[in-house]
Amino acid sequence: MSRSSKKGPYVDPKLLKKIANLKPGDKSAIKTWSRDSEISPEMVGFVFAVHNGKDFITVRIVEEMIGHRLGEFSPTRKFTRHGGKMQKELEKKTTETKK
């Protein structure tokens, strides 16, 4: 569910403090574990390193991302692929025919 409109968007205070210390256009990544923080207009142009539970994923903030959460751009699950034994055999055949 979305946050109440009377409360306003949630942005971690520590994150705002880190943004205030950096100059606009600075290329260094801001490390954060606050995946639930909403992206605000002050964040545009900065690079964030968002934690996904294992490591940090770098996210460059652009204007279209305003209103979304940081966690939306750092997936927590790794998709390998569908298939199994049959799929591997099919892929093997296609690579052999290409050679």
C-alpha positions in Angstrom: 0.0 0.0 0.0 1.1 3.5 -0.6 1.9 6.0 2.1 -0.7 8.4 3.2 -0.7 11.7 1.2 -0.9 13.8 4.3 2.4 12.3 5.6 4.3 13.0 2.4 7.0 10.8 0.8 9.4 8.9 3.0 13.1 9.7 2.5 15.6 8.4 5.1 17.1 11.4 7.0 20.6 10.0 6.8 20.3 9.8 3.0 19.3 13.4 2.8 22.3 14.3 5.0 24.6 12.4 2.7 23.1 14.2 -0.4 23.6 17.6 1.2 27.3 16.9 1.8 27.9 16.1 -1.8 28.2 18.6 -4.7 25.8 18.2 -7.7 27.4 16.2 -10.5 29.7 14.3 -8.1 30.5 10.9 -9.5 31.0 9.0 -6.2 28.3 6.6 -5.2 26.2 7.1 -2.1 26.0 3.7 -0.3 22.5 3.0 1.2 20.6 0.2 2.7 17.4 2.3 2.7 15.5 0.6 -0.2 12.2 2.0 1.0 13.2 5.6 0.5 11.3 7.4 -2.2 13.3 9.2 -4.9 12.9 13.0 -4.6 13.9 15.7 -7.0 17.0 16.6 -4.9 18.4 13.1 -5.8 18.5 13.6 -9.6 22.0 13.4 -11.1 23.5 11.4 -8.1 24.7 7.8 -8.2 23.4 5.5 -5.4 24.8 2.1 -4.4 21.6 0.3 -3.2 22.0 -2.8 -1.2 20.1 -5.9 -2.5 20.8 -8.2 0.4 24.1 -9.5 -0.9 26.0 -6.6 -2.6 25.5 -3.0 -3.8 23.9 -2.3 -7.2 24.8 1.2 -8.6 21.8 3.2 -9.7 22.0 6.6 -11.5 19.0 8.7 -10.7 17.2 10.4 -13.6 14.0 12.5 -13.7 11.7 9.7 -14.7 12.5 7.8 -11.4 11.0 10.5 -9.2 8.2 9.0 -7.0 9.6 5.5 -7.2 11.5 3.7 -4.4 15.2 3.0 -4.5 14.6 -0.7 -4.0 12.7 -1.0 -7.3 16.0 -0.5 -9.2 18.0 -3.0 -7.2 16.6 -6.5 -7.8 17.0 -9.0 -4.9 16.4 -12.2 -6.8 18.7 -13.5 -9.5 17.0 -15.0 -12.6 19.1 -17.7 -14.1 16.8 -19.1 -16.9 13.9 -21.4 -17.6 14.4 -24.9 -18.8 16.4 -27.8 -17.6 18.0 -30.8 -19.3 15.8 -30.4 -22.5 16.6 -26.7 -22.8 20.4 -27.3 -22.4 20.2 -29.9 -25.3 18.4 -27.5 -27.5 20.9 -24.7 -26.9 23.7 -27.2 -27.5 22.2 -28.1 -30.9 21.8 -24.4 -31.9 25.4 -23.6 -31.0 26.6 -26.6 -33.1 24.6 -25.6 -36.1 25.9 -22.0 -36.0 29.6 -23.1 -36.1 
